[in-house]
């Protein structure tokens, strides 16, 4: 039997949070199994008597979760869920990922060599908590369904200034219930400690969102419309100081933030690790400049940069579909994996229309029209934004049309996820060898990011 790589994947379960009753009723929590799992590899088989080569091994059961409540135990071997075989971990995740709390579940396991069948109800995933905040999981009406929102407010009386967080590229969830040390959690906690409420909303189809399009099928305008609906929802919160709302746009969120600010006109906009050029121009630049930082061979670097130019032009300037792109054999290397790996109408995690509409945005014009105080931040070792140029230009644009409202700040020894790293060479090496992981990020989040942001916002609050 071919040895498989060893995986430990947490599928965690229920927690307790403050939710408004009406919104909780509209949007039930997604469920999960509530166990740490491992594939059954050749080494594992030698330790099990009799040898077992089917199913997935349960390393640990999470207290209070689905598995715990159903009596599943560590060292059980999971054979099937709802009569579907459990052949690998991704398959299990797929089987439970769309289930809601309270859904019926049938599980078959082997315990100490004996098969067992277990039936019951699934429990919901945990929710984020923070000792200094009231955390509310809400629902934002969007199209025919609802988006999941998460609102942190300080445990104090009065009206609170608010920071709205806009996430970056991809279709990942902003709900980091499973990772309290995640940079986004530490950012939120730091803002709360400084007296700010913090608001986040999922992209359509992500997390607990119900009856919304899949994130991988939406256009960029759909995402902007979703975020705009969430901003409209803020008007219902009486404890939010509606005159003092700030946006924090991280990465691609730094593109969304000014576009949304044109319509909603917040007090201020903060962007971190973002761009001001078109997406087409940015990708041309970052492809070459990341290769230089990695230390790639110069001739290979030039060949790679030249090879991707016509592909990006066809995608963004001539607006070709993935089907049309696939007809060119020279584009196979770009469509068979990486950033633009083709899957139907998707290029990477997004629909091709999302990318083309993203490229069409006139960010210079958006910054001209915002009329908001603006803080453009760049981490010194940001491998994704790659250069402080965009952040500096954003501040310059704002100051050109709104004198005195634009500021730029470089944060030393900090990378794209707001984590401290020694230098660029060490950071690149850490990404290659896997040591730049969740544990490292949790231990090395740079609190200077929070300090710089809060000092800037507090000064604006005092002036007003």
C-alpha positions in Angstrom: 0.0 0.0 0.0 1.3 3.4 -0.9 2.0 5.5 2.1 -0.2 8.6 2.4 0.8 11.9 4.0 -0.2 12.4 7.6 -2.9 15.0 8.2 -4.5 16.3 11.3 -7.6 18.4 10.6 -9.8 19.9 13.3 -13.5 19.6 12.6 -14.7 21.5 15.6 -18.0 22.1 17.2 -20.4 24.1 19.3 -19.7 27.2 21.5 -21.8 29.8 23.2 -22.2 33.4 22.0 -24.5 36.3 22.2 -26.8 36.3 19.1 -29.9 38.3 18.6 -32.9 35.9 18.6 -34.4 37.1 15.3 -31.2 36.9 13.3 -30.2 33.5 14.9 -33.6 32.1 13.7 -32.9 33.4 10.2 -29.5 31.9 9.9 -28.7 28.6 11.7 -25.1 27.7 12.5 -23.3 25.3 10.2 -22.5 21.9 11.8 -19.4 19.9 11.9 -18.2 16.5 13.2 -16.2 17.7 16.2 -13.1 15.5 15.9 -9.5 15.5 14.9 -8.9 13.0 12.1 -6.0 11.2 10.4 -5.7 9.1 7.3 -4.9 5.4 7.8 -1.5 5.0 6.3 0.9 2.1 6.2 2.5 2.9 9.6 -0.9 3.1 11.2 -1.9 -0.3 9.8 1.0 -2.0 11.5 -0.2 -0.7 14.8 -3.8 -1.9 14.4 -4.8 -5.5 15.1 -6.4 -6.8 13.0 -5.0 -4.5 10.2 -7.5 -1.9 9.0 -7.2 -0.3 5.6 -10.6 1.4 5.3 -12.0 4.5 6.9 -10.5 7.4 8.8 -8.9 7.3 12.2 -10.3 9.5 15.0 -7.4 11.0 16.9 -9.4 13.2 19.4 -13.0 14.1 20.1 -13.8 17.7 20.9 -15.7 18.2 24.2 -19.3 19.2 23.6 -19.3 18.5 19.9 -21.3 16.2 17.6 -18.9 13.2 18.0 -18.7 13.7 21.8 -22.5 13.9 22.2 -23.0 10.8 20.1 -20.5 8.8 22.1 -17.8 8.5 19.5 -14.4 8.0 21.0 -10.8 8.6 20.2 -9.2 5.6 18.4 -12.6 4.8 16.7 -12.3 4.3 12.9 -14.9 6.2 11.0 -16.3 4.1 8.1 -19.4 6.0 6.9 -21.5 9.1 7.4 -25.2 8.9 6.4 -24.4 5.6 4.5 -21.7 7.3 2.4 -18.2 5.7 2.8 -15.4 7.7 4.5 -12.5 7.1 2.3 -10.5 10.2 3.1 -10.6 13.5 5.1 -11.7 15.8 2.2 -14.6 13.5 1.5 -15.7 13.7 5.2 -15.4 17.5 5.2 -17.6 17.6 2.0 -20.2 15.4 3.5 -20.7 17.5 6.6 -19.8 21.0 5.4 -23.3 22.0 4.2 -25.2 20.5 7.2 -26.8 22.7 9.8 -27.1 22.3 13.6 -29.9 19.8 14.4 -29.5 17.8 11.2 -29.9 14.0 11.6 -26.7 12.0 11.2 -25.9 8.3 11.0 -22.4 7.2 11.6 -20.7 3.8 11.3 -17.5 3.2 13.2 -15.2 0.3 14.2 -14.3 0.3 17.9 -11.6 -2.2 19.0 -12.3 -4.3 15.9 -16.1 -4.3 16.3 -18.5 -2.4 14.0 -21.0 0.0 15.6 -23.8 2.2 14.2 -24.7 5.5 15.9 -27.5 7.9 15.2 -28.3 11.4 16.5 -28.3 15.1 15.7 -25.4 17.3 14.6 -24.2 20.2 16.7 -23.2 23.6 15.4 -19.7 24.9 15.1 -18.3 27.0 17.9 -18.5 30.7 17.7 -15.8 33.3 18.3 -15.6 34.8 21.8 -13.5 37.4 23.5 -13.5 38.3 27.2 -13.6 42.0 26.6 -16.4 42.0 23.9 -20.0 41.1 23.3 -19.9 39.0 20.1 -23.1 38.9 18.0 -23.5 36.5 15.1 -26.1 38.2 12.8 -27.7 37.8 9.4 -27.7 40.3 6.5 -30.4 39.9 3.9 -28.9 39.5 0.5 -30.7 38.5 -2.7 -32.8 35.5 -1.7 -30.9 34.5 1.4 -28.7 35.8 4.2 -25.0 36.6 4.8 -23.3 35.8 8.1 -22.1 38.9 10.0 -20.0 39.0 13.1 -20.1 42.1 15.3 -17.8 42.7 18.3 -18.7 45.5 20.7 -16.8 46.5 23.9 -18.3 45.5 27.2 -19.2 49.0 28.1 -22.1 51.4 27.9 -22.5 54.1 25.2 -22.2 54.4 21.5 -19.1 53.0 19.8 -17.1 54.1 16.8 -17.0 51.2 14.4 -14.4 49.5 12.2 -15.7 47.5 9.2 -13.3 44.8 8.0 -13.1 43.9 4.3 -11.3 40.7 3.6 -8.8 39.8 0.9 -8.5 37.6 -2.1 -10.1 34.1 -2.3 -13.2 32.5 -0.8 -12.0 31.8 2.7 -14.2 32.5 5.8 -13.8 35.5 8.1 -15.1 33.3 10.9 -12.0 32.2 12.7 -13.8 30.3 15.5 -11.2 27.5 15.4 -8.1 29.7 15.7 -8.2 32.3 18.5 -4.6 33.3 17.6 -5.3 34.1 14.0 -4.1 37.6 13.0 -7.6 38.7 12.2 -8.8 37.7 15.7 -5.9 39.6 17.3 -6.6 42.6 15.1 -10.2 42.6 16.2 -9.4 42.1 19.8 -6.9 45.0 19.8 -9.4 47.3 18.2 -12.1 46.4 20.8 -9.6 47.0 23.6 -9.1 50.5 22.2 -12.9 51.2 22.4 -14.0 50.3 18.9 -16.7 48.0 17.7 -15.7 45.7 14.8 -17.9 44.4 12.1 -17.2 41.6 9.5 -19.4 39.9 6.9 -18.9 36.7 4.9 -18.7 36.8 1.1 -21.7 35.1 -0.5 -21.8 31.3 -0.1 -19.1 31.2 2.6 -19.5 30.0 6.2 -23.1 30.1 7.5 -24.4 32.0 4.5 -27.8 30.6 3.4 -29.4 30.6 0.0 -26.7 32.9 -1.5 -24.7 32.2 -4.6 -21.4 30.2 -4.3 -18.4 32.5 -3.7 -16.7 30.9 -6.7 -19.6 31.8 -9.0 -20.2 35.4 -8.2 -19.0 38.5 -10.0 -16.9 41.2 -8.3 -20.0 43.4 -8.4 -21.9 40.8 -6.6 -19.3 40.9 -3.8 -19.5 44.7 -3.6 -23.3 44.5 -3.5 -23.1 42.0 -0.6 -20.8 44.2 1.4 -23.0 47.2 0.6 -26.0 45.4 2.0 -24.0 44.7 5.1 -23.1 48.4 5.5 -26.8 49.3 5.1 -27.6 46.8 7.9 -25.4 48.9 10.3 -28.0 51.6 10.4 -30.1 49.3 12.6 -27.6 49.2 15.4 -28.4 52.0 17.8 -25.2 51.6 19.8 -23.0 52.3 16.8 -21.8 55.9 16.4 -23.0 56.3 12.8 -20.9 59.5 12.4 -17.7 57.6 13.2 -17.5 54.5 11.0 -14.1 53.5 9.6 -13.3 50.9 6.9 -10.3 48.5 7.1 -9.5 47.0 3.7 -7.0 44.2 3.8 -5.3 43.2 0.6 -8.0 42.9 -2.1 -10.3 44.4 0.6 -8.3 47.6 0.1 -9.8 47.7 -3.4 -13.3 47.1 -2.1 -13.0 49.7 0.7 -12.7 52.9 -1.5 -15.3 51.7 -4.0 -17.8 51.2 -1.1 -16.7 54.4 0.5 -17.9 56.4 -2.6 -21.4 55.3 -1.8 -21.4 55.2 2.0 -18.9 57.9 2.8 -17.3 56.7 6.1 -15.3 58.8 8.5 -12.1 57.2 7.4 -10.6 54.4 5.3 -7.6 52.3 6.3 -6.0 50.0 3.7 -3.2 47.4 4.3 -1.2 45.6 1.7 -3.3 46.6 -1.3 -2.9 48.0 -4.8 -4.0 51.1 -6.8 -3.1 49.9 -10.3 -5.4 47.7 -12.3 -5.3 44.0 -11.4 -3.7 43.3 -14.8 -0.9 45.7 -14.1 -0.5 44.4 -10.6 -0.1 40.8 -11.7 2.4 41.7 -14.3 4.5 43.5 -11.6 4.1 40.9 -8.9 5.0 38.0 -11.1 8.4 39.4 -11.9 9.1 41.0 -8.5 8.2 38.0 -6.4 10.6 36.0 -8.6 13.3 38.4 -7.8 12.7 38.2 -4.1 12.7 34.4 -4.3 16.1 34.5 -6.0 14.9 32.8 -9.2 17.4 32.5 -12.1 17.3 35.8 -14.1 16.9 34.2 -17.5 14.0 32.0 -16.2 12.5 35.0 -14.5 12.5 36.9 -17.8 11.1 34.0 -19.7 8.3 33.5 -17.2 7.4 37.2 -17.2 7.2 37.3 -21.0 5.2 34.0 -21.1 2.5 35.3 -18.8 2.0 38.7 -20.5 -0.2 37.5 -23.5 -2.2 35.3 -21.1 -3.0 38.2 -18.8 -3.8 40.5 -21.8 -6.2 37.9 -23.2 -7.9 37.5 -19.9 -8.1 41.1 -18.7 -7.9 43.3 -21.8 -9.6 41.1 -24.4 -11.9 39.5 -21.8 -11.6 35.9 -23.1 -13.4 33.1 -21.3 -11.5 30.2 -19.8 -12.8 28.0 -22.7 -11.3 30.4 -25.2 -8.0 30.6 -23.2 -7.7 26.8 -23.1 -7.6 26.7 -26.9 -4.1 28.2 -26.7 -1.6 25.5 -25.8 0.9 28.1 -24.5 -1.5 28.8 -21.7 -1.7 25.3 -20.4 0.8 26.0 -17.6 -1.3 28.8 -16.2 -4.6 26.9 -16.5 -3.5 23.6 -14.9 -2.8 25.0 -11.4 -1.7 27.9 -9.3 -3.4 31.2 -9.3 -5.4 30.6 -12.4 -6.0 26.9 -12.3 -9.1 26.3 -14.5 -12.2 24.6 -13.2 -15.2 25.2 -15.5 -15.7 29.0 -15.5 -13.5 29.5 -12.5 -9.9 30.6 -12.6 -8.5 29.7 -9.2 -11.1 30.4 -6.5 -13.1 32.9 -8.5 -15.3 33.1 -11.6 -13.5 34.7 -14.5 -16.1 37.5 -14.5 -15.0 38.3 -11.0 -11.5 38.8 -12.1 -12.4 40.8 -15.2 -14.7 43.1 -13.3 -12.0 43.5 -10.6 -9.6 44.7 -13.3 -12.2 47.2 -14.6 -12.3 49.2 -11.4 -10.9 52.7 -11.6 -9.3 53.0 -8.1 -7.8 56.5 -8.7 -11.3 57.8 -9.4 -12.7 56.0 -6.3 -10.1 57.5 -4.1 -10.9 60.9 -5.5 -14.6 60.6 -4.7 -14.3 59.1 -1.2 -13.7 62.4 0.7 -12.7 60.2 3.7 -9.6 60.5 5.8 -7.3 57.8 4.5 -4.4 55.8 6.1 -2.5 53.6 3.6 -0.3 51.0 5.3 2.4 48.8 3.9 4.3 46.0 5.8 8.1 46.2 5.0 8.3 42.6 4.0 4.9 42.2 2.3 5.5 39.5 -0.4 2.0 40.0 -1.8 1.7 43.8 -2.2 5.5 43.5 -2.9 6.2 47.3 -2.9 5.2 50.4 -0.9 4.5 52.2 -4.2 0.7 51.7 -4.2 0.2 52.7 -0.6 2.3 55.9 -1.2 0.3 56.7 -4.4 -3.0 56.2 -2.5 -2.0 58.8 0.0 -0.9 61.1 -2.8 -4.1 60.8 -4.7 -6.2 61.5 -1.6 -4.1 64.6 -0.7 -4.3 65.9 -4.3 -8.1 66.0 -4.2 -8.6 66.3 -0.4 -5.5 68.1 1.0 -4.3 66.8 4.4 -6.6 63.8 4.4 -4.1 61.2 3.1 -1.4 59.5 5.2 1.1 56.7 4.4 2.9 54.5 6.9 5.4 51.7 6.5 5.4 49.1 9.3 8.8 47.6 9.8 9.5 43.9 9.7 5.9 43.0 8.9 4.5 40.8 6.2 1.1 40.6 4.4 -0.8 39.0 7.2 0.3 41.6 9.7 2.9 39.2 11.2 6.4 40.1 12.3 9.2 38.5 10.4 13.0 39.0 10.7 13.7 40.0 7.1 12.5 39.1 3.6 15.0 36.3 3.0 14.0 34.6 6.2 10.3 35.1 5.5 10.7 33.5 2.0 12.6 30.5 3.6 9.9 30.1 6.2 7.2 29.9 3.6 9.2 27.3 1.7 9.9 25.1 4.7 6.5 25.4 6.3 7.5 27.1 9.5 5.4 30.2 8.6 2.3 28.5 9.9 -0.7 29.2 12.2 1.4 28.8 15.3 4.0 31.2 14.1 1.4 33.7 13.1 -0.4 33.5 16.4 2.8 34.1 18.3 4.2 36.9 16.1 1.2 39.1 15.2 2.6 42.6 15.2 0.7 44.8 17.7 2.1 47.8 16.1 -0.5 47.5 13.4 -3.2 47.9 16.0 -1.4 50.8 17.7 -0.9 52.7 14.5 -4.5 52.2 13.3 -6.1 53.1 16.7 -3.8 56.2 17.3 -4.8 57.5 13.8 -8.6 56.9 14.4 -8.5 58.3 17.9 -6.9 61.5 16.7 -9.7 61.9 14.2 -12.3 61.3 16.9 -10.7 64.0 19.1 -10.7 66.5 16.2 -14.4 65.9 15.5 
